[in-house]
Amino acid sequence: MPKHLTLSNPSRRGLLSAAALGGMGLLAGRAWAKTFDFHVPGGPSTRPMSATYPEKGRMIVQRTRPPWLETPFEVFDTGVFTPNNRHFVSWHWATFPTRVDTDSFTLKVRGLVERPQALSLRELIRDLPRFEIAAVSQCAGNSRLYAQPRVAGAQWANGSMSNALYTGVRLRDVLDRAGVKAGATHVRFGGLDEPLLPDAPKFVKALDIDHARDGEVMLAFAMNGAQLPMLNGFPLKLVVPGWCAVYWIKMLDDIEVMDHPDPSVWTTRSYRVPDTPHHTIEPGQKGVAMIPITRNLPRSFVTNLKAGDSVPAGAPQTVRGIAFGGDRGVAAVDLSLDHGRTWQPTNLGKDEGTYGFRQWQTTISLPERGAHTVMVRCTNTDRVMQPMQRVWNAGGYMTNQVEALDLVAA
């Protein structure tokens, strides 16, 4: 990580033309080299792939406007930090800017503050202490494709998540510079993206004041030692470690300190889950209390094998993968070869931080030829573990049941 990260010349790095970004749906369509089939029942499961989006490598295209780009799952086997050019992309509105001039960009801090601010990027980088943290950004609808029965929304497989080392400044330091007034209870955030239609609601999210000032919530201007990619929120992104990516406002330019909870539709009606164990209900169930999506939950995956792979019967077989503890660290990752009746521990790799991916590995042997199922389960440092039962709700949110991988011993 460079100790003195500087901003590139805006004419080279801060701007992307409309032809490159605004019209990328047509551009991507011409360059899809192949498609990818997730082989999921209940609806379409084939997706195009493209390597033509600005600053991105080969990605699974879930939607072109706004761009929803999924990380191919094999990328997660290459290491715990997801390369910037393979980091997943998800926007709410298709009208986010295709040009950001880093010389004229300012971050406004307003509302219940003593000294309203209009901070330039150079002021943020020059005047405030540097801060780094590793964290997983995961869409609340990650794995929605696998809901049975299917539900509406972006049909992500397991790749709308990524892990990065973020560099920036603490939100607490920005708020202290402005001087938060007594009576402040919440902080609301908005970005440069605007609604497509005049009556549509601007996308905003809010945190309570204590969370906003916890010293980990940050304003990032770099990830993995390089400036933020445009599609991932350049030039400034709110990072809320341990919380779902819906709170990670991209192209952040507005911070408002308030004396009341956020009344926007994005909190009161959207991004809500049943207030039930594991946020699970039966399809068609009515009259369930709903609460806002907030924290990530523990998850774990096998990354070096895929469903249907053949492995030698009776021979040692390496199995490895990644896990994250949600809003806590990873305490253990265990495997089961008997459908959850017994579990065996795995070896955890280096701990790169509470909120990031952690690699795990073990060796198994499948003595009998034929079909076998490997199950993987993460337990976090609060002793919260993934549930065995499948998570289902009408929004397809917060899926985190134990993953099962079918293999064939030959």
C-alpha positions as a Markdown table, in Angstrom:
| # | Residue | x | y | z |
|---|---|---|---|---|
| 1 | Met | 0.0 | 0.0 | 0.0 |
| 2 | Pro | 1.6 | 3.4 | -1.0 |
| 3 | Lys | 2.2 | 5.6 | 2.0 |
| 4 | His | 1.5 | 8.8 | 0.0 |
| 5 | Leu | -1.4 | 8.1 | -2.4 |
| 6 | Thr | -2.0 | 11.1 | -4.7 |
| 7 | Leu | -4.8 | 11.9 | -7.1 |
| 8 | Ser | -4.1 | 11.3 | -10.8 |
| 9 | Asn | -4.6 | 14.0 | -13.4 |
| 10 | Pro | -8.4 | 14.4 | -13.8 |
| 11 | Ser | -8.1 | 14.3 | -17.6 |
| 12 | Arg | -6.6 | 10.8 | -17.4 |
| 13 | Arg | -8.2 | 9.3 | -14.3 |
| 14 | Gly | -11.1 | 11.4 | -13.1 |
| 15 | Leu | -13.1 | 11.3 | -16.3 |
| 16 | Leu | -14.8 | 8.6 | -18.4 |
| 17 | Ser | -16.5 | 9.5 | -21.6 |
| 18 | Ala | -20.2 | 8.9 | -22.2 |
| 19 | Ala | -19.2 | 6.7 | -25.1 |
| 20 | Ala | -17.2 | 4.5 | -22.7 |
| 21 | Leu | -19.5 | 4.4 | -19.8 |
| 22 | Gly | -22.9 | 5.9 | -20.5 |
| 23 | Gly | -23.3 | 3.8 | -23.7 |
| 24 | Met | -21.8 | 0.7 | -22.3 |
| 25 | Gly | -24.9 | -1.4 | -22.7 |
| 26 | Leu | -24.4 | -1.5 | -26.5 |
| 27 | Leu | -20.6 | -1.8 | -26.2 |
| 28 | Ala | -20.8 | -4.7 | -23.8 |
| 29 | Gly | -23.4 | -6.4 | -26.1 |
| 30 | Arg | -21.0 | -6.5 | -29.0 |
| 31 | Ala | -18.2 | -8.1 | -27.0 |
| 32 | Trp | -19.9 | -10.9 | -25.1 |
| 33 | Ala | -17.5 | -13.7 | -25.9 |
| 34 | Lys | -19.7 | -16.4 | -24.3 |
| 35 | Thr | -22.4 | -17.0 | -21.8 |
| 36 | Phe | -22.4 | -18.7 | -18.4 |
| 37 | Asp | -25.1 | -21.1 | -17.3 |
| 38 | Phe | -25.7 | -21.4 | -13.5 |
| 39 | His | -28.0 | -24.4 | -14.1 |
| 40 | Val | -30.6 | -23.3 | -11.7 |
| 41 | Pro | -34.3 | -24.4 | -12.0 |
| 42 | Gly | -37.3 | -22.2 | -11.9 |
| 43 | Gly | -36.4 | -19.6 | -14.5 |
| 44 | Pro | -33.6 | -18.3 | -16.8 |
| 45 | Ser | -30.2 | -19.1 | -15.5 |
| 46 | Thr | -27.9 | -18.2 | -18.4 |
| 47 | Arg | -26.0 | -14.9 | -18.4 |
| 48 | Pro | -23.7 | -13.2 | -20.9 |
| 49 | Met | -20.2 | -12.4 | -20.0 |
| 50 | Ser | -18.2 | -9.3 | -21.0 |
| 51 | Ala | -14.7 | -7.8 | -20.6 |
| 52 | Thr | -15.4 | -4.4 | -22.1 |
| 53 | Tyr | -16.6 | -2.4 | -19.2 |
| 54 | Pro | -14.2 | 0.4 | -18.1 |
| 55 | Glu | -11.6 | -0.8 | -15.7 |
| 56 | Lys | -13.1 | -4.3 | -15.5 |
| 57 | Gly | -12.0 | -7.7 | -16.5 |
| 58 | Arg | -14.2 | -10.6 | -17.5 |
| 59 | Met | -17.5 | -10.2 | -15.6 |
| 60 | Ile | -20.9 | -11.9 | -15.6 |
| 61 | Val | -23.5 | -9.3 | -16.8 |
| 62 | Gln | -26.7 | -9.4 | -14.8 |
| 63 | Arg | -28.0 | -6.1 | -16.3 |
| 64 | Thr | -26.6 | -3.3 | -18.4 |
| 65 | Arg | -28.5 | -0.2 | -17.3 |
| 66 | Pro | -27.8 | 0.3 | -14.5 |
| 67 | Pro | -24.8 | -1.9 | -14.6 |
| 68 | Trp | -24.9 | -5.0 | -12.5 |
| 69 | Leu | -21.7 | -7.0 | -12.9 |
| 70 | Glu | -21.1 | -10.2 | -11.0 |
| 71 | Thr | -17.7 | -11.6 | -10.1 |
| 72 | Pro | -17.0 | -15.0 | -11.6 |
| 73 | Phe | -16.8 | -17.4 | -8.7 |
| 74 | Glu | -13.4 | -18.8 | -9.6 |
| 75 | Val | -11.9 | -15.4 | -8.8 |
| 76 | Phe | -12.5 | -16.0 | -5.1 |
| 77 | Asp | -10.0 | -18.9 | -5.2 |
| 78 | Thr | -7.1 | -16.7 | -6.2 |
| 79 | Gly | -6.9 | -14.9 | -2.8 |
| 80 | Val | -8.8 | -13.1 | -0.1 |
| 81 | Phe | -8.6 | -9.7 | -1.7 |
| 82 | Thr | -10.8 | -9.4 | -4.9 |
| 83 | Pro | -8.9 | -7.6 | -7.7 |
| 84 | Asn | -10.3 | -4.2 | -8.4 |
| 85 | Asn | -11.0 | -5.2 | -12.0 |
| 86 | Arg | -13.1 | -8.1 | -10.8 |
| 87 | His | -14.9 | -6.4 | -8.0 |
| 88 | Phe | -18.7 | -6.7 | -8.5 |
| 89 | Val | -20.8 | -3.7 | -9.6 |
| 90 | Ser | -24.3 | -2.7 | -8.6 |
| 91 | Trp | -26.0 | 0.7 | -9.0 |
| 92 | His | -29.6 | 1.7 | -8.2 |
| 93 | Trp | -29.9 | 4.3 | -10.9 |
| 94 | Ala | -28.5 | 4.3 | -14.5 |
| 95 | Thr | -27.9 | 8.1 | -14.4 |
| 96 | Phe | -24.8 | 8.2 | -12.3 |
| 97 | Pro | -22.2 | 10.6 | -13.8 |
| 98 | Thr | -19.8 | 9.5 | -16.5 |
| 99 | Arg | -17.5 | 12.4 | -15.7 |
| 100 | Val | -16.1 | 13.4 | -12.3 |
| 101 | Asp | -13.7 | 16.3 | -12.3 |
| 102 | Thr | -11.5 | 15.8 | -9.2 |
| 103 | Asp | -10.4 | 19.4 | -9.1 |
| 104 | Ser | -14.0 | 20.7 | -8.7 |
| 105 | Phe | -15.5 | 17.8 | -6.7 |
| 106 | Thr | -16.6 | 18.7 | -3.2 |
| 107 | Leu | -18.0 | 16.7 | -0.3 |
| 108 | Lys | -20.7 | 18.7 | 1.6 |
| 109 | Val | -21.2 | 18.2 | 5.3 |
| 110 | Arg | -24.4 | 20.0 | 6.5 |
| 111 | Gly | -27.3 | 19.8 | 8.8 |
| 112 | Leu | -26.9 | 19.9 | 12.6 |
| 113 | Val | -23.2 | 21.0 | 12.4 |
| 114 | Glu | -21.4 | 24.0 | 13.8 |
| 115 | Arg | -19.3 | 24.5 | 10.6 |
| 116 | Pro | -20.8 | 23.3 | 7.3 |
| 117 | Gln | -18.1 | 21.9 | 5.1 |
| 118 | Ala | -17.4 | 21.7 | 1.3 |
| 119 | Leu | -14.3 | 19.6 | 1.3 |
| 120 | Ser | -12.2 | 18.9 | -1.8 |
| 121 | Leu | -10.6 | 15.6 | -2.3 |
| 122 | Arg | -7.2 | 17.2 | -1.8 |
| 123 | Glu | -8.3 | 18.6 | 1.6 |
| 124 | Leu | -9.6 | 15.1 | 2.7 |
| 125 | Ile | -6.3 | 13.5 | 1.7 |
| 126 | Arg | -4.0 | 16.3 | 3.0 |
| 127 | Asp | -5.7 | 17.4 | 6.2 |
| 128 | Leu | -7.2 | 14.3 | 7.8 |
| 129 | Pro | -5.5 | 11.2 | 9.2 |
| 130 | Arg | -5.2 | 8.2 | 6.9 |
| 131 | Phe | -7.2 | 5.1 | 7.7 |
| 132 | Glu | -7.2 | 1.5 | 6.3 |
| 133 | Ile | -9.6 | -1.4 | 6.8 |
| 134 | Ala | -10.3 | -4.7 | 5.0 |
| 135 | Ala | -14.0 | -5.4 | 4.5 |
| 136 | Val | -16.4 | -7.4 | 2.4 |
| 137 | Ser | -18.9 | -5.5 | 0.3 |
| 138 | Gln | -21.8 | -7.8 | -0.2 |
| 139 | Cys | -25.1 | -7.0 | -1.9 |
| 140 | Ala | -28.1 | -7.9 | 0.3 |
| 141 | Gly | -29.5 | -9.9 | -2.6 |
| 142 | Asn | -26.3 | -12.0 | -3.1 |
| 143 | Ser | -27.4 | -15.6 | -4.0 |
| 144 | Arg | -31.0 | -14.5 | -4.8 |
| 145 | Leu | -30.8 | -16.7 | -7.9 |
| 146 | Tyr | -31.0 | -19.8 | -5.8 |
| 147 | Ala | -34.3 | -18.9 | -4.0 |
| 148 | Gln | -36.9 | -21.6 | -4.4 |
| 149 | Pro | -39.4 | -20.5 | -5.4 |
| 150 | Arg | -37.8 | -17.7 | -7.3 |
| 151 | Val | -38.3 | -14.1 | -6.2 |
| 152 | Ala | -38.1 | -10.8 | -8.0 |
| 153 | Gly | -35.0 | -8.7 | -8.0 |
| 154 | Ala | -31.4 | -8.9 | -9.4 |
| 155 | Gln | -30.8 | -12.6 | -10.0 |
| 156 | Trp | -27.3 | -12.7 | -8.5 |
| 157 | Ala | -25.6 | -16.1 | -8.0 |
| 158 | Asn | -22.9 | -16.1 | -5.3 |
| 159 | Gly | -20.7 | -13.4 | -6.8 |
| 160 | Ser | -22.2 | -10.1 | -5.8 |
| 161 | Met | -19.6 | -9.8 | -3.0 |
| 162 | Ser | -16.0 | -8.7 | -3.0 |
| 163 | Asn | -13.3 | -8.1 | -0.4 |
| 164 | Ala | -10.8 | -5.2 | -0.5 |
| 165 | Leu | -8.4 | -3.2 | 1.6 |
| 166 | Tyr | -9.8 | 0.3 | 1.7 |
| 167 | Thr | -7.9 | 3.5 | 2.2 |
| 168 | Gly | -9.4 | 6.8 | 3.2 |
| 169 | Val | -10.4 | 8.8 | 6.2 |
| 170 | Arg | -12.6 | 8.1 | 9.2 |
| 171 | Leu | -16.1 | 9.5 | 9.0 |
| 172 | Arg | -15.7 | 10.4 | 12.7 |
| 173 | Asp | -12.8 | 12.8 | 11.7 |
| 174 | Val | -14.9 | 14.4 | 9.0 |
| 175 | Leu | -17.8 | 14.9 | 11.4 |
| 176 | Asp | -15.5 | 16.3 | 14.1 |
| 177 | Arg | -14.2 | 18.9 | 11.6 |
| 178 | Ala | -17.7 | 20.1 | 11.0 |
| 179 | Gly | -18.7 | 19.9 | 14.7 |
| 180 | Val | -21.8 | 17.9 | 15.4 |
| 181 | Lys | -24.4 | 19.8 | 17.4 |
| 182 | Ala | -26.2 | 18.5 | 20.4 |
| 183 | Gly | -29.4 | 16.6 | 19.5 |
| 184 | Ala | -28.0 | 14.9 | 16.5 |
| 185 | Thr | -29.2 | 11.3 | 16.2 |
| 186 | His | -28.6 | 10.2 | 12.6 |
| 187 | Val | -26.3 | 10.8 | 9.6 |
| 188 | Arg | -27.6 | 10.5 | 6.1 |
| 189 | Phe | -25.5 | 10.0 | 2.9 |
| 190 | Gly | -26.1 | 10.6 | -0.7 |
| 191 | Gly | -24.1 | 10.4 | -3.9 |
| 192 | Leu | -23.8 | 11.9 | -7.4 |
| 193 | Asp | -26.3 | 9.5 | -8.9 |
| 194 | Glu | -29.7 | 10.9 | -9.5 |
| 195 | Pro | -33.1 | 9.3 | -10.1 |
| 196 | Leu | -34.1 | 8.7 | -13.7 |
| 197 | Leu | -37.5 | 10.3 | -13.3 |
| 198 | Pro | -38.3 | 13.6 | -11.5 |
| 199 | Asp | -40.7 | 12.0 | -9.0 |
| 200 | Ala | -38.5 | 9.0 | -8.2 |
| 201 | Pro | -36.7 | 9.1 | -4.8 |
| 202 | Lys | -33.0 | 9.9 | -4.6 |
| 203 | Phe | -31.0 | 7.0 | -3.3 |
| 204 | Val | -29.9 | 7.7 | 0.3 |
| 205 | Lys | -29.0 | 5.7 | 3.4 |
| 206 | Ala | -28.4 | 6.6 | 7.0 |
| 207 | Leu | -26.7 | 5.4 | 10.1 |
| 208 | Asp | -27.3 | 6.3 | 13.7 |
| 209 | Ile | -24.8 | 8.8 | 15.1 |
| 210 | Asp | -23.0 | 6.4 | 17.4 |
| 211 | His | -22.4 | 4.0 | 14.5 |
| 212 | Ala | -21.3 | 6.8 | 12.2 |
| 213 | Arg | -18.7 | 7.9 | 14.8 |
| 214 | Asp | -17.4 | 4.4 | 15.7 |
| 215 | Gly | -14.0 | 5.0 | 14.1 |
| 216 | Glu | -14.4 | 2.2 | 11.5 |
| 217 | Val | -17.0 | 3.7 | 9.2 |
| 218 | Met | -14.9 | 5.5 | 6.6 |
| 219 | Leu | -14.8 | 7.5 | 3.4 |
| 220 | Ala | -12.6 | 5.6 | 1.0 |
| 221 | Phe | -10.7 | 7.1 | -2.0 |
| 222 | Ala | -8.7 | 3.9 | -2.7 |
| 223 | Met | -9.0 | 0.1 | -2.7 |
| 224 | Asn | -6.3 | -2.5 | -2.8 |
| 225 | Gly | -3.6 | 0.2 | -3.2 |
| 226 | Ala | -5.2 | 2.0 | -6.2 |
| 227 | Gln | -7.8 | 4.6 | -6.7 |
| 228 | Leu | -11.4 | 3.5 | -6.7 |
| 229 | Pro | -12.7 | 2.3 | -10.1 |
| 230 | Met | -15.3 | 4.5 | -11.6 |
| 231 | Leu | -17.9 | 1.8 | -11.5 |
| 232 | Asn | -17.2 | 1.1 | -7.8 |
| 233 | Gly | -17.8 | 4.7 | -6.7 |
| 234 | Phe | -14.9 | 7.0 | -7.7 |
| 235 | Pro | -13.9 | 9.4 | -6.4 |
| 236 | Leu | -15.3 | 8.7 | -2.8 |
| 237 | Lys | -17.2 | 5.9 | -1.3 |
| 238 | Leu | -18.8 | 5.3 | 2.1 |
| 239 | Val | -17.5 | 2.1 | 3.6 |
| 240 | Val | -19.5 | 0.6 | 6.4 |
| 241 | Pro | -17.6 | -2.5 | 7.6 |
| 242 | Gly | -19.7 | -5.5 | 8.5 |
| 243 | Trp | -22.9 | -4.0 | 7.0 |
| 244 | Cys | -24.6 | -4.8 | 3.7 |
| 245 | Ala | -23.4 | -3.0 | 0.6 |
| 246 | Val | -26.7 | -1.0 | 0.3 |
| 247 | Tyr | -25.2 | 1.3 | 2.9 |
| 248 | Trp | -21.9 | 1.8 | 1.0 |
| 249 | Ile | -22.9 | 4.9 | -0.9 |
| 250 | Lys | -20.9 | 5.4 | -4.2 |
| 251 | Met | -19.7 | 8.7 | -5.5 |
| 252 | Leu | -20.4 | 10.1 | -2.1 |
| 253 | Asp | -20.8 | 13.9 | -2.1 |
| 254 | Asp | -23.4 | 14.7 | 0.6 |
| 255 | Ile | -23.4 | 14.1 | 4.4 |
| 256 | Glu | -26.4 | 15.4 | 6.4 |
| 257 | Val | -26.5 | 15.3 | 10.2 |
| 258 | Met | -30.1 | 15.0 | 11.4 |
| 259 | Asp | -32.1 | 14.9 | 14.6 |
| 260 | His | -34.4 | 12.2 | 13.4 |
| 261 | Pro | -34.3 | 8.8 | 11.7 |
| 262 | Asp | -34.2 | 8.7 | 7.9 |
| 263 | Pro | -37.8 | 8.9 | 6.5 |
| 264 | Ser | -36.8 | 7.9 | 3.0 |
| 265 | Val | -38.5 | 5.0 | 1.1 |
| 266 | Trp | -35.1 | 3.3 | 1.1 |
| 267 | Thr | -35.4 | 2.8 | 4.8 |
| 268 | Thr | -39.1 | 2.7 | 5.5 |
| 269 | Arg | -40.2 | 0.5 | 2.6 |
| 270 | Ser | -37.3 | -0.9 | 0.7 |
| 271 | Tyr | -34.4 | -3.2 | 1.8 |
| 272 | Arg | -36.4 | -4.8 | 4.6 |
| 273 | Val | -36.5 | -8.4 | 5.8 |
| 274 | Pro | -38.8 | -10.4 | 8.1 |
| 275 | Asp | -38.2 | -10.0 | 11.8 |
| 276 | Thr | -37.9 | -13.7 | 12.2 |
| 277 | Pro | -35.1 | -16.2 | 13.0 |
| 278 | His | -32.7 | -16.1 | 10.0 |
| 279 | His | -35.2 | -13.6 | 8.3 |
| 280 | Thr | -37.0 | -16.7 | 7.0 |
| 281 | Ile | -40.7 | -17.2 | 6.2 |
| 282 | Glu | -42.8 | -19.6 | 4.2 |
| 283 | Pro | -43.7 | -18.5 | 0.7 |
| 284 | Gly | -47.0 | -16.7 | 0.8 |
| 285 | Gln | -46.8 | -16.1 | 4.5 |
| 286 | Lys | -48.5 | -12.7 | 5.5 |
| 287 | Gly | -48.6 | -10.4 | 8.4 |
| 288 | Val | -44.9 | -10.6 | 9.3 |
| 289 | Ala | -43.2 | -7.6 | 10.9 |
| 290 | Met | -40.4 | -6.2 | 8.8 |
| 291 | Ile | -37.1 | -4.5 | 9.8 |
| 292 | Pro | -34.4 | -2.8 | 7.8 |
| 293 | Ile | -31.5 | -4.8 | 6.4 |
| 294 | Thr | -28.3 | -3.9 | 8.4 |
| 295 | Arg | -25.5 | -6.3 | 9.3 |
| 296 | Asn | -23.9 | -9.0 | 7.2 |
| 297 | Leu | -24.3 | -12.6 | 8.4 |
| 298 | Pro | -21.7 | -15.4 | 8.5 |
| 299 | Arg | -21.1 | -17.2 | 5.2 |
| 300 | Ser | -18.6 | -19.7 | 3.8 |
| 301 | Phe | -17.9 | -21.3 | 0.4 |
| 302 | Val | -15.8 | -23.9 | -1.4 |
| 303 | Thr | -13.8 | -22.2 | -4.1 |
| 304 | Asn | -11.4 | -24.8 | -5.6 |
| 305 | Leu | -14.2 | -27.2 | -6.6 |
| 306 | Lys | -17.5 | -26.7 | -8.3 |
| 307 | Ala | -20.8 | -28.7 | -8.3 |
| 308 | Gly | -20.5 | -31.9 | -10.2 |
| 309 | Asp | -16.7 | -32.1 | -10.2 |
| 310 | Ser | -15.2 | -35.6 | -10.2 |
| 311 | Val | -12.5 | -36.4 | -7.6 |
| 312 | Pro | -10.6 | -39.7 | -7.1 |
| 313 | Ala | -12.2 | -42.2 | -4.8 |
| 314 | Gly | -10.1 | -43.1 | -1.8 |
| 315 | Ala | -7.4 | -40.5 | -2.4 |
| 316 | Pro | -6.7 | -37.3 | -0.4 |
| 317 | Gln | -8.5 | -34.3 | -1.9 |
| 318 | Thr | -7.7 | -30.7 | -0.9 |
| 319 | Val | -10.8 | -28.6 | -0.3 |
| 320 | Arg | -10.4 | -24.9 | 0.3 |
| 321 | Gly | -12.5 | -21.8 | 0.3 |
| 322 | Ile | -13.3 | -18.5 | 1.8 |
| 323 | Ala | -15.5 | -17.4 | 4.8 |
| 324 | Phe | -16.5 | -14.2 | 6.5 |
| 325 | Gly | -18.2 | -13.7 | 9.8 |
| 326 | Gly | -20.6 | -11.0 | 8.8 |
| 327 | Asp | -20.2 | -8.2 | 11.3 |
| 328 | Arg | -17.7 | -10.2 | 13.3 |
| 329 | Gly | -14.5 | -12.2 | 12.7 |
| 330 | Val | -14.3 | -15.8 | 11.6 |
| 331 | Ala | -13.9 | -18.2 | 14.6 |
| 332 | Ala | -14.2 | -21.5 | 12.8 |
| 333 | Val | -15.0 | -23.1 | 9.5 |
| 334 | Asp | -16.2 | -26.8 | 9.6 |
| 335 | Leu | -17.0 | -29.4 | 6.9 |
| 336 | Ser | -19.5 | -32.2 | 7.0 |
| 337 | Leu | -19.5 | -35.2 | 4.7 |
| 338 | Asp | -22.7 | -36.8 | 6.2 |
| 339 | His | -25.3 | -34.1 | 5.6 |
| 340 | Gly | -24.6 | -32.2 | 8.9 |
| 341 | Arg | -24.7 | -35.1 | 11.3 |
| 342 | Thr | -21.0 | -34.6 | 12.2 |
| 343 | Trp | -18.5 | -31.8 | 11.4 |
| 344 | Gln | -14.7 | -31.7 | 11.1 |
| 345 | Pro | -12.6 | -28.5 | 11.5 |
| 346 | Thr | -10.6 | -26.9 | 8.8 |
| 347 | Asn | -7.4 | -24.9 | 9.0 |
| 348 | Leu | -7.9 | -21.2 | 8.9 |
| 349 | Gly | -5.5 | -19.0 | 6.9 |
| 350 | Lys | -4.2 | -15.6 | 7.8 |
| 351 | Asp | -6.5 | -13.2 | 9.5 |
| 352 | Glu | -6.5 | -10.0 | 7.3 |
| 353 | Gly | -9.1 | -8.2 | 9.5 |
| 354 | Thr | -12.4 | -8.7 | 11.3 |
| 355 | Tyr | -14.6 | -7.8 | 8.3 |
| 356 | Gly | -12.8 | -9.4 | 5.4 |
| 357 | Phe | -12.6 | -12.8 | 3.8 |
| 358 | Arg | -10.6 | -15.5 | 5.5 |
| 359 | Gln | -9.3 | -18.5 | 3.6 |
| 360 | Trp | -9.7 | -22.0 | 5.0 |
| 361 | Gln | -8.4 | -25.4 | 3.8 |
| 362 | Thr | -8.5 | -29.1 | 4.7 |
| 363 | Thr | -8.1 | -32.5 | 3.2 |
| 364 | Ile | -10.9 | -35.0 | 2.7 |
| 365 | Ser | -11.1 | -38.5 | 1.3 |
| 366 | Leu | -14.3 | -40.0 | -0.3 |
| 367 | Pro | -13.8 | -43.7 | 0.0 |
| 368 | Glu | -16.8 | -44.9 | -1.9 |
| 369 | Arg | -17.5 | -44.2 | -5.6 |
| 370 | Gly | -20.6 | -42.3 | -6.4 |
| 371 | Ala | -22.3 | -39.1 | -5.3 |
| 372 | His | -21.2 | -37.2 | -2.2 |
| 373 | Thr | -22.1 | -33.9 | -0.6 |
| 374 | Val | -19.7 | -31.6 | 1.1 |
| 375 | Met | -21.2 | -29.0 | 3.4 |
| 376 | Val | -19.3 | -26.0 | 4.8 |
| 377 | Arg | -20.3 | -23.9 | 7.8 |
| 378 | Cys | -18.8 | -20.7 | 9.3 |
| 379 | Thr | -19.0 | -19.7 | 12.9 |
| 380 | Asn | -18.2 | -16.1 | 13.8 |
| 381 | Thr | -16.5 | -14.8 | 17.0 |
| 382 | Asp | -19.9 | -14.1 | 18.5 |
| 383 | Arg | -20.6 | -17.9 | 18.1 |
| 384 | Val | -23.2 | -17.1 | 15.5 |
| 385 | Met | -23.2 | -19.9 | 12.8 |
| 386 | Gln | -24.8 | -20.4 | 9.5 |
| 387 | Pro | -28.2 | -22.1 | 9.7 |
| 388 | Met | -28.8 | -25.5 | 8.2 |
| 389 | Gln | -32.3 | -24.6 | 6.9 |
| 390 | Arg | -32.6 | -22.7 | 3.7 |
| 391 | Val | -33.3 | -19.0 | 4.1 |
| 392 | Trp | -36.3 | -17.7 | 2.1 |
| 393 | Asn | -38.1 | -14.4 | 2.1 |
| 394 | Ala | -39.9 | -12.5 | -0.6 |
| 395 | Gly | -37.1 | -10.0 | -1.2 |
| 396 | Gly | -34.4 | -12.7 | -1.6 |
| 397 | Tyr | -32.3 | -11.0 | 1.0 |
| 398 | Met | -29.7 | -12.1 | 3.5 |
| 399 | Thr | -29.3 | -15.7 | 2.3 |
| 400 | Asn | -26.7 | -17.4 | 4.4 |
| 401 | Gln | -27.6 | -21.0 | 4.9 |
| 402 | Val | -24.9 | -23.7 | 5.0 |
| 403 | Glu | -23.7 | -24.3 | 1.4 |
| 404 | Ala | -23.8 | -27.8 | 0.0 |
| 405 | Leu | -21.5 | -28.9 | -2.8 |
| 406 | Asp | -22.3 | -32.1 | -4.7 |
| 407 | Leu | -19.2 | -34.1 | -5.9 |
| 408 | Val | -18.7 | -37.4 | -7.7 |
| 409 | Ala | -16.0 | -39.9 | -6.4 |
| 410 | Ala | -14.7 | -42.0 | -9.3 |
